[in-house]
């Protein structure tokens, strides 16, 4: 891909524009720091996926096992 056709996207955390490149080990983030900030936000439940939960506050070991 040449520079003229390079796709740029904003980092989901800091919004810095970066080239979408398979050589970026932090893709879609611009850095390890931004990647870790996002992971921590998910762990702290600052992000969520909207929708109804099939099981509210149930641990996997509490679900019936159908083996």
Secondary structure, 3 states (H helix, E strand, C coil): CCHHHCCEEECCCCCCEEECCCCCCCCCCCCHHHHHHHHHHHHCCCCCCCCCCCCCCCCHHHCCCCC
